[in-house]
Structures are given as structure tokens and as C-alpha cells.
Amino acid sequence: MDINILTTFPSFTDSIKDYSMIKRGVEAGIVSINSVDIRAFSNDPNQRTDDYPYGGGNGMLMCCQPIYDALKSIENPGTVIYMSPHGKTINQEVLNELSKLPAMTILCGHYEGVDRRIIDNYVNLELSVGDYVLTGGELPAMMLIDGVSRLLPGLLKSEDSYTEESFYHGLLEHPQYTRPYDFNGFKVPDILLSGNHKLVDKYNLMESIKLTKRLRPDLIDELDADKFEDKEIRNFIIKMKEGGYDERY
């Protein structure tokens, strides 16, 4: 996958290529990451990329010209994404779909945002990392790149590394433990040491459902109990949806 980043802080976004997992993907040719400096395309003598908005208002707005020229300099921009608080909130489903693209270009806004003419005419998708305000789009862009890159074939050592993680099945990942068995009197659940993989898998799924109910009840509401073969699991999910909780678990 070819990923381009339109930014006024290219050294910042380039740093993601030094991150262990993504660095491995870049070196293996699985993903390429190219930061394009919007300032370098500004016609302003001082390389300004912003100006005052028409109609008044606080702050500055990023101008069309340098963004447009920076975008046109990219040979294969693919899907153009603008990181914006107005956009669709990124979730695992969004990441899965984006990971199928051959190329994408991420526009990072700053100040009060970007001239709407760029968004309306040259952006394919607006995405958000949540209902809060950040200084610019660089951190959200890097979060998006991290989430998409790890889904690319060959980047992770095992497909299970992402198919069993949080949100992949619509549930939070189950609690996990490592040595020592007893830490300050807090012990690892004995069933995890039983060696019975079938029971362990079922236990972990139950724990995943309980954790999701406690921390993200909205995900339980959206969960389809019928997709699970085990009748006990299905009944457990139905009880969770109804607000019940079986103390046996």
C-alpha cells in the first residue's frame, strides 16, 4: 500500500516510519509512507499556507492553492482522506475497508481547518478519531496509518495477532496474564493453566463478553448472538443484552 501524507510538519509524520512494526513493513516493501510538505508548494514568498476566512471568524484557514498543488504532485494519490472532527469516527470496520486500498492520501488540517472547496472537490472521505479537538491532523493521521498498516498481509507475524484483538469480533479483547502465577496474592485464573484449550477458549470468550458489557455496553447492544455456535454463549449474550448477569460466570 502507498500512503501519502499532506502536512505542514513532514518531519513529524515521517517519524512513524521508525516505529517498530511500521518500520518492518516499510523495509519489507509492504507499505510505503511519503510525507508531502504543503509549505513547499505555497506561492506565498514566506511559504504561508493559511489566511483569514471570508465572513470573519476566529483563527486562520488553510488555503486551497498549496494543498491542491501538493496533492497534484502525487503520482498515485488513491483515496483522499481528510482528518476532521466532522468526519466519520474511525472503528475497526473502517480500518478493515481502508486496508484493502492500493493507495491513500491523508490531508492533515491545521488552524481552523481547510478551505471547504478542497474538501468538497478533492477529498473522498472525512474521518475523525473522536469528539475532541487536537492542534492538527498529524496525530490522527498517524493513528490511522498504524491501524491500517497492521492489517496489511505479511506485516504481522501471524494473522491471529489481529483477528483475536480488541474490536475485531465486535468485542473487547479478554484479560490476559503472564508470569508470575501469584503476584502480591493476585493469582492467574486456574483454568488458564488447565491445558484444555477448548475450555480456555470458551472461558476467554466469556471474559471478553463480560469486559465488553462493563466497559462498552454499546458494543454488546450491537452484538449478534446468533453468530456464536455455542448455545451457552448465545444465552449468555442474550442475558447481557437484557441487563442480566449469571453469577456462575
Secondary structure, 3 states (H helix, E strand, C coil): CEEEEEECCHHHHHHHHHCHHHHHHHHCCCCEEEEEEHHHHCCCCCCCCEECCCCCCCCCEECHHHHHHHHHCCCCCCEEEEEEEEEEECCHHHHHHHCCCCEEEEEECECCCECHHHHHHHCCEEEECCCCCCCECHHHHHHHHHHHHCCCCCCCCCCHHHHCCCCCCCCCCCCCCCCCCEECCEECCHHHHCCCHHHHHHHHHHHHHHHHHHHCHHHHHHCCHHHCCCHHHHHHHHHHHCCCCCCCC
